[in-house]
Structures are given as structure tokens and as C-alpha cells.
């Protein structure tokens, strides 16, 4: 896995930590966003 992918993963989790943990509705929205972004990451071959 290259560094750009690692950085993106950490950015996504940091975003959830900052904006979503106090509100279940926001958390669900952010987890859906994370899932969509995760699917865009290149696969490690």
C-alpha cells in the first residue's frame, strides 16, 4: 500500500473522529461517506 492511500485512510478516520462521534445521525452519514471513499482506494496487489 503506498503512502497516499495510507494518508487518505487516516484522513477519513480523523474526519470521523472530529465531526461524527457526538451525533449518531452524523456518524451514520460519515460512515457511509467513508465506505464510498474506501471503495475508491486502489487495491493492494
BELTA-V446388 format. One record per residue. RES is the residue in three letters. SS is DSSP state (h for helix, s for strand, l for the rest). PSI is psi in degrees with one decimal (* if undefined). OMEGA is omega in whole degrees, 0 to 359 (none if undefined). Layout:
# BELTA-V446388
<<RES,SS,PSI,OMEGA> <RES,SS,PSI,OMEGA>>
This chain:
# BELTA-V446388
<<UNK,l,130.7,182> <UNK,l,168.8,185> <UNK,h,-33.2,180> <UNK,h,-40.1,179> <UNK,h,-44.3,177> <UNK,h,-45.0,179> <UNK,h,-43.6,181> <UNK,h,-42.8,179> <UNK,h,-46.8,180> <UNK,h,-37.3,177> <UNK,h,-43.8,181> <UNK,h,-45.2,180> <UNK,h,-36.6,175> <UNK,h,-40.6,180> <UNK,h,-44.8,179> <UNK,h,-44.1,179> <UNK,h,-41.7,185> <UNK,h,-38.9,194> <UNK,h,-12.7,194> <UNK,l,-17.1,192> <UNK,l,-17.9,180> <UNK,l,-5.5,185> <UNK,l,118.5,184> <UNK,h,-37.6,180> <UNK,h,-43.6,178> <UNK,h,-40.3,180> <UNK,h,-46.0,179> <UNK,h,-43.5,179> <UNK,h,-44.1,182> <UNK,h,-36.4,177> <UNK,h,-35.6,175> <UNK,h,-43.1,177> <UNK,h,-45.1,179> <UNK,h,-43.5,180> <UNK,h,-43.4,179> <UNK,h,-43.5,180> <UNK,h,-37.9,180> <UNK,h,-41.2,180> <UNK,h,-22.0,180> <UNK,h,-15.1,182> <UNK,l,144.8,178> <UNK,l,146.3,179> <UNK,l,146.2,178> <UNK,l,112.1,182> <UNK,l,*,none>>
